[in-house]
Amino acid sequence: MKYIITGIWAFILTQMTFFLGSALMNSKYSFLSACLTAVIELVLVVLISDMLKFSNHLKISEDTPEVSDSNSTTE
């Protein structure tokens, strides 16, 4: 569900950016290139998000101490 919302926002913001950029530069607005850019941005955001989750998971598992056996005591 979060990727659907991310895709919608990527589409809207990219279309807006391309429209404003074309208006400011007095050039032709290209809906297709804006859509392709939105798809590329969405893929990059999803990949970076997954890499950060994986990296955070590895960091947490390395920081957790090993559980020792409670029956063995050294005095």
Secondary structure, DSSP 8 states (H G I E B T S, - for coil): -HHHHHHHHHHHHHHHHHHHHHHHTT----HHHHHHHHHHHHHHHHHHHHHHHHHHHHHHHHHS-----SS----
